[in-house]
Amino acid sequence: MSTGKLHVKKGDQVKVIAGKDKGREGEVLKAFPEDDRVVVEGINIVKKHQQPTQDNPQGGIQEQEAPIHSSNVMLVCKHCSEASRTGKKILDSGEKVRYCKNCGEIVD
């Protein structure tokens, strides 16, 4: 059952911690909070067979990124350059932000 919340969002730099692409890094291109999945640039490449269309009269086999579960990625902190867990805290101004649990710096 999905809660509709993710610890990463579009544009974040992440590191894959499980699966066939373990250890590789990339940027989150798309997030699907309702499915707890993210599409990461250059990760989980699959082949898609494409029928010929007017736009693509050749057709053929294309390679594209497929979604992976968000639990298999960790955010890479911009300050300490390590994959780390994140927490959320509310600043004095009332703004809710994510922070790196390794170095304590604000991620957003």
Summary of the structure (lengths in Angstrom):
residues: 108
radius of gyration: 17.0
end to end distance: 27.1
largest distance: 58.1
contacts: 274
relative contact order: 0.20
helix: 3%
strand: 44%
